[in-house]
Amino acid sequence: MDDLKPILEHVEELGADHVNLQPDVRPYRLEDCIPYIEGWRRLAHDANVPVHIETHRDRMTTDLFFTLQLLDCFPDLRLTADLSHHVVGREFAWPIADENHRLMHRICDHAWGFHGRVASREQIQIQISFPHMQHWVDLFMGWWEYGFRSWRRRAPKDATLTFLCELGPKEYAITGRDGYELSDRWEEALMMKNMIRTLWNRLEEDVHCPAS
């Protein structure tokens, strides 16, 4: 837990609206996780810096069901939702079952930031510019829209929602036999940025122009 202290000190000195924390410990039992989260939250409270727990593989939050049990213990826990990890971790079949939608919505209902990556049930990062991947892109855009709407209901008016276009290099990006990625990752990051801005602007218009 004390590893977080110097990070919070830097934030206090340099400024940031939150700290994203990957819980790089892997207790086997839920009750063994509680002291870590309580300790991190206590340090964050004392430093007056919000800390968001990221959903990520090979971390405390690697499993969707285990993460939901953490939310049972800490109903006000703030997450950075990287939904791609849970799609791969649970290998959601297509079409996505209603129950799985509900589980992902619950993650979104605790999200105070999002990491933008589109996954399929087998791949952590697909090429969003490939037409045959569009159904996965639409799925994530739907979840992100739900999450944005949820956040807008929960957040104070002066709050900031962080969406990070987090497209990684290999081994995140799929490569061909020549070792090169199958698409232009920078262009796809810009594509995602524009998609998210368009979505956000549409939600803004919904607020200012309510249905009669």
VENGI-V516221 format. One record per residue. N is the residue number from 1. SS is DSSP state (@ for helix, = for strand, . for the rest). NEAR is the number of other C-alpha atoms within 10 Angstrom. D_LAST is the distance of its C-alpha to the last C-alpha in whole Angstrom. Layout:
N,SS,NEAR,D_LAST  N,SS,NEAR,D_LAST
This chain:
1,.,14,51  2,.,9,53  3,@,8,53  4,@,15,49  5,@,14,51  6,@,10,52  7,@,12,48  8,@,23,47  9,@,13,50  10,@,11,49  11,@,17,45  12,@,14,46  13,@,9,48  14,@,8,46  15,.,11,43  16,.,12,40  17,.,13,36  18,.,18,38  19,=,17,40  20,=,14,40  21,=,15,43  22,.,17,44  23,.,20,46  24,.,12,49  25,.,12,51  26,.,14,51  27,.,13,51  28,.,10,52  29,.,9,51  30,@,14,47  31,@,11,49  32,@,11,51  33,@,16,48  34,@,14,47  35,@,11,50  36,@,15,48  37,@,17,45  38,@,13,46  39,@,14,48  40,@,21,46  41,@,18,43  42,@,13,46  43,@,19,47  44,@,19,43  45,@,12,43  46,@,10,46  47,@,14,45  48,.,13,42  49,.,19,41  50,.,18,38  51,=,23,39  52,=,23,37  53,=,23,39  54,=,24,39  55,.,28,39  56,.,22,42  57,.,18,44  58,.,14,48  59,.,15,46  60,.,22,46  61,.,23,42  62,.,19,44  63,.,18,43  64,@,21,39  65,@,13,40  66,@,15,42  67,@,17,40  68,@,17,37  69,@,13,40  70,@,19,40  71,@,17,37  72,@,11,38  73,@,13,41  74,.,13,38  75,.,11,35  76,.,9,34  77,.,17,36  78,.,20,34  79,=,22,35  80,=,25,35  81,=,27,33  82,.,23,35  83,@,26,34  84,@,22,37  85,@,26,40  86,@,25,38  87,@,22,37  88,@,17,41  89,@,18,42  90,@,15,41  91,.,13,41  92,.,16,38  93,.,12,39  94,.,10,36  95,.,8,34  96,.,11,33  97,.,10,33  98,@,9,30  99,@,9,32  100,@,14,33  101,@,13,29  102,@,11,29  103,@,14,32  104,@,20,31  105,@,17,27  106,@,15,30  107,@,23,31  108,@,26,28  109,.,20,27  110,.,21,30  111,=,24,30  112,=,28,30  113,=,25,31  114,=,23,32  115,=,19,34  116,=,23,33  117,.,24,36  118,.,27,35  119,.,23,37  120,.,22,38  121,.,17,40  122,.,14,43  123,.,18,43  124,.,22,42  125,.,23,41  126,.,21,40  127,.,24,40  128,.,22,36  129,.,16,37  130,.,11,39  131,@,9,36  132,@,10,38  133,@,15,36  134,@,13,33  135,@,14,32  136,@,18,33  137,@,21,31  138,@,13,28  139,@,17,29  140,@,19,29  141,@,18,26  142,@,13,24  143,@,17,26  144,@,23,26  145,@,17,22  146,@,15,22  147,@,24,24  148,@,23,22  149,@,15,19  150,@,18,22  151,@,20,24  152,@,15,21  153,@,11,20  154,@,13,24  155,.,12,25  156,.,9,25  157,.,8,24  158,.,5,27  159,.,12,28  160,.,14,29  161,.,14,28  162,=,13,31  163,=,18,31  164,=,15,34  165,=,19,35  166,.,16,38  167,.,21,40  168,.,15,44  169,.,13,47  170,.,12,49  171,.,10,49  172,.,14,46  173,.,18,45  174,.,18,47  175,=,14,50  176,.,8,52  177,.,6,56  178,.,7,57  179,.,9,55  180,.,13,52  181,=,17,48  182,.,14,47  183,.,16,44  184,.,11,43  185,@,18,42  186,@,12,41  187,@,11,39  188,@,16,37  189,@,19,37  190,@,12,35  191,@,14,33  192,@,23,32  193,@,16,31  194,@,12,29  195,@,13,27  196,@,18,26  197,@,12,25  198,@,12,23  199,@,17,21  200,@,16,21  201,@,12,20  202,@,12,17  203,@,16,16  204,@,11,16  205,@,11,14  206,@,11,11  207,@,10,12  208,@,9,12  209,.,9,9  210,.,7,6  211,.,6,4  212,.,3,0
